[in-house]
Each structure stands twice: as structure tokens, then as C-alpha cells.
Amino acid sequence: MIDLERIRAEHVAYFRALDENATLRHHFRHADEEGGLWYFEAVLNRGELVVIKQAELTPAGQIYRYSWEHLEDVHGFLTDQAIDPEEDPVEPIPAVEFQRVWTR
């Protein structure tokens, strides 16, 4: 039988360790087809940019935030896909822009 609590605890521990031990953070923004904006904070881990914080700003002004402290809810979840800036439709942004949205 699958132990969902153990798996969840391992995910939390993984993302928390990445967040707490990060020395260099990368920030990106993505505009979706519905007019929403997605903001990502990622760190390099084993050659991939792993998202450790994610915020969605909806066209209606609602914001949803995900990190190791809040992995998921009924609206969405912290992505488990690495970001590849050369292939993904994201644009680099300054850290202050990400923080402005994250702390909103």
C-alpha cells in the first residue's frame, strides 16, 4: 500500500532543503492564455532549475502561492517540473519583482 503521508513528508523535506540551502535563486514570469501571470523562484539542483516557490496571479486579481510550506490546495500545486528557460515560455525577472508578488 502507498504511504501518502510519507511521500508528502519527503516532498516537503526536499523542497524545504532546497529553499533553506539555496545560495543563488532564479526568477521567472509566464503569462498564460487566460491573462494570468505565473511567477517562479527556482534553484539549480543536479543541473536543473527546480521551482521552490510559485505564485499565480489570476486576471481577477486573486493570488495563489505554493512552496514547501503549502504544496497544494484546491486551486493548484507547486510544479514538480524543472524550468528550462531555453524551451519553456518564461522570461527572467528581477528578484524584487518576484518578491513584490510573493509578499502581496
C-alpha positions in Angstrom: 0.0 0.0 0.0 1.2 3.5 -0.8 2.1 5.6 2.2 0.8 9.1 1.1 1.8 10.8 4.3 5.4 9.6 4.0 5.6 10.7 0.3 4.2 14.1 1.2 6.7 14.4 4.1 9.5 13.6 1.7 8.3 16.2 -0.8 8.2 18.8 1.9 11.6 17.9 3.2 13.1 18.0 -0.4 11.7 21.5 -1.3 12.5 22.8 2.2 16.1 21.8 2.0 16.4 23.3 -1.5 14.9 26.6 -0.2 16.9 26.8 3.0 20.2 25.9 1.4 20.0 28.0 -1.8 22.7 30.4 -2.4 21.6 31.5 -5.9 17.9 31.9 -6.9 16.5 32.4 -10.3 13.2 34.2 -11.0 10.8 33.9 -13.9 7.4 35.0 -15.1 5.0 33.4 -17.5 1.7 34.8 -19.0 -0.9 32.2 -19.7 -3.6 32.3 -22.4 -6.3 33.4 -19.9 -4.4 36.5 -18.9 -3.0 35.1 -15.7 0.6 35.6 -14.6 2.8 32.9 -13.1 5.9 33.7 -11.0 8.6 31.2 -10.2 11.6 31.1 -7.9 13.9 28.3 -8.8 17.3 26.9 -7.7 19.8 24.8 -9.5 19.8 21.2 -8.4 21.6 18.4 -10.2 21.8 20.6 -13.4 18.1 21.5 -13.4 16.2 24.6 -12.3 13.8 23.3 -9.7 10.9 25.6 -8.7 10.8 26.1 -4.9 8.2 28.9 -4.9 5.4 29.6 -7.3 2.7 32.3 -7.3 -0.2 32.6 -9.7 -1.9 36.0 -10.1 -5.3 35.5 -11.8 -6.9 38.0 -14.2 -9.4 38.7 -11.4 -6.5 39.7 -9.0 -6.6 36.5 -6.9 -3.2 35.2 -5.9 -2.3 31.6 -5.1 1.1 30.8 -3.6 2.9 27.4 -3.3 6.1 26.4 -1.6 7.3 23.7 0.8 5.1 25.3 3.4 2.0 25.0 1.2 2.4 22.4 -1.6 -1.1 22.3 -2.9 -4.7 23.2 -2.4 -8.0 23.0 -4.5 -6.7 25.7 -6.9 -3.3 24.2 -7.8 0.1 22.9 -6.6 3.8 23.6 -6.7 5.1 22.3 -10.0 7.3 19.3 -10.0 8.7 20.1 -13.4 12.1 21.7 -13.8 12.2 25.0 -15.7 14.2 25.2 -18.9 14.4 28.9 -19.9 15.6 28.0 -23.4 12.5 25.8 -24.1 9.8 27.0 -21.6 7.8 30.1 -22.3 9.2 32.0 -19.3 11.1 35.3 -19.1 13.7 36.1 -16.4 12.7 38.8 -14.0 14.4 40.6 -11.1 14.2 39.1 -7.7 12.4 42.2 -6.4 9.6 41.7 -8.9 9.1 38.1 -7.7 9.2 39.3 -4.0 6.7 42.0 -4.7 4.2 39.4 -5.9 5.1 36.8 -3.4 4.6 39.1 -0.4 1.4 40.8 -1.8 
